[in-house]
Amino acid sequence: MIMKIPGIKQITSLAIILLFALFITSGCIEKVEVPPYSEASCDGLELQEKQECLEGVKVNKAVVYQDASFCETIIDEFSRRECTITVIMTKASVKADQEICNELLPSNAHKLQVCKDNALFAKARMKKDPIYCDQIQNQNTKQSCLDYGY
């Protein structure tokens, strides 16, 4: 019996959710400790499913290792772009550095702001100082930051 592997978009969404859940629940971390999918896990799949699986492996490795070079060989343009955005946002949060967010293209204004807000929240947690929460634009994120309990 062959198990259906989720497509690249589902894997990207899952990776984003997983990383931010890990970030929020475990505090500031140096590196995300999630084992990447293995190319071998794609063996035995039909051609289209295997291609989607292999692209999912690339997305997962890019996010886990915070290295957008894994995204460069993704065939689907949307998935390649989303992979790169996810890497930038993850790196900014993990390093608590909102300057990393400036690597996002201006056409991603909403994601740029989300990235900066998440990096500020991370900085507040890392430095145990809610003063950084005041700079957060999104009111829900700001309130979560203020309620964190330093």
Legacy VTK file of the C-alpha trace (Angstrom):
# vtk DataFile Version 3.0
C-alpha trace
ASCII
DATASET POLYDATA
POINTS 150 float
0.000 0.000 0.000
1.388 3.405 -1.003
0.681 6.331 1.306
-0.227 9.608 -0.361
2.387 12.266 0.425
1.073 15.835 0.849
1.872 18.373 -1.872
4.493 21.101 -1.590
1.957 23.761 -0.576
0.632 21.621 2.272
4.157 20.802 3.434
5.145 24.483 3.329
2.076 25.435 5.369
2.738 22.637 7.837
6.385 23.669 8.185
5.395 27.268 8.927
2.835 26.228 11.521
5.216 23.741 13.128
8.088 26.203 13.344
6.055 28.997 14.852
4.426 26.572 17.296
7.886 25.386 18.325
9.094 28.954 18.606
6.163 30.120 20.711
6.176 27.111 23.049
9.889 26.553 23.562
11.354 30.046 23.745
14.213 31.392 21.687
16.201 28.653 20.055
19.462 28.492 18.151
18.382 25.927 15.563
15.102 24.196 14.940
15.563 20.533 15.862
13.152 18.872 13.439
14.567 16.058 11.328
14.204 16.843 7.626
12.336 14.516 5.325
14.622 12.133 3.539
14.692 11.790 -0.232
14.399 8.046 0.399
10.905 8.624 1.798
9.845 9.550 -1.745
10.967 6.229 -3.248
8.217 4.088 -4.726
5.865 6.988 -5.498
4.394 7.727 -8.904
6.254 10.412 -10.893
4.049 13.424 -9.979
3.766 12.433 -6.318
7.510 11.751 -6.151
8.271 15.217 -7.572
5.986 16.859 -4.989
7.553 14.767 -2.239
11.096 15.715 -3.298
10.141 19.387 -3.371
8.687 18.971 0.107
12.045 17.587 1.246
13.729 20.715 -0.110
11.296 23.020 1.717
11.741 21.160 4.982
15.538 21.224 4.747
15.504 24.927 3.842
13.439 25.778 6.923
15.226 23.443 9.335
18.687 24.588 8.264
17.568 28.190 7.633
19.176 28.019 4.213
17.236 29.346 1.219
19.621 27.678 -1.220
17.501 24.524 -0.804
14.575 26.513 -2.275
16.407 27.474 -5.471
15.798 24.176 -7.249
12.074 23.996 -6.494
10.327 23.881 -9.867
7.009 25.541 -8.961
7.596 29.315 -8.845
4.993 29.988 -6.126
6.400 27.224 -3.915
9.974 28.415 -4.502
9.022 31.965 -3.493
7.059 30.807 -0.427
9.947 28.584 0.619
12.356 31.528 0.515
9.924 33.758 2.438
9.485 31.070 5.086
13.255 30.715 5.499
13.686 34.472 5.938
10.846 34.718 8.451
12.106 31.714 10.413
15.671 33.007 10.497
14.509 36.453 11.699
12.463 34.889 14.518
15.120 32.410 15.594
17.806 35.111 15.642
15.395 37.729 17.048
16.656 40.118 14.373
14.093 42.183 12.493
16.757 43.443 10.046
16.743 39.987 8.420
13.132 40.703 7.389
14.403 43.365 4.986
15.484 40.514 2.710
11.792 40.140 1.793
10.711 41.835 -1.417
8.664 45.070 -1.095
5.733 43.249 -2.720
5.495 41.212 0.498
4.605 44.184 2.707
2.204 42.225 4.921
4.687 39.379 5.442
7.425 41.937 6.066
5.422 43.391 8.951
4.539 39.952 10.335
8.225 39.035 10.148
9.300 42.179 12.014
6.604 41.738 14.668
7.630 38.117 15.270
11.313 39.093 15.485
10.481 41.803 18.040
8.442 39.322 20.081
11.419 36.950 19.978
13.768 39.736 21.062
11.502 40.619 23.993
11.535 36.980 25.095
15.263 36.569 24.549
16.157 39.708 26.508
13.304 39.175 28.980
12.255 42.772 28.390
8.708 43.705 27.300
9.911 47.119 26.057
10.294 45.551 22.584
6.589 44.659 22.580
5.709 48.353 22.225
7.232 48.383 18.720
5.009 45.548 17.472
2.377 46.743 14.980
-0.146 43.876 15.072
-2.322 44.354 18.149
-2.853 40.629 18.795
0.874 39.906 18.573
1.628 42.937 20.748
-0.850 41.791 23.388
0.574 38.256 23.345
4.025 39.745 23.788
2.899 41.929 26.705
1.054 39.008 28.323
4.033 36.651 28.022
5.220 37.184 31.604
8.812 38.273 31.811
LINES 1 151
150 0 1 2 3 4 5 6 7 8 9 10 11 12 13 14 15 16 17 18 19 20 21 22 23 24 25 26 27 28 29 30 31 32 33 34 35 36 37 38 39 40 41 42 43 44 45 46 47 48 49 50 51 52 53 54 55 56 57 58 59 60 61 62 63 64 65 66 67 68 69 70 71 72 73 74 75 76 77 78 79 80 81 82 83 84 85 86 87 88 89 90 91 92 93 94 95 96 97 98 99 100 101 102 103 104 105 106 107 108 109 110 111 112 113 114 115 116 117 118 119 120 121 122 123 124 125 126 127 128 129 130 131 132 133 134 135 136 137 138 139 140 141 142 143 144 145 146 147 148 149
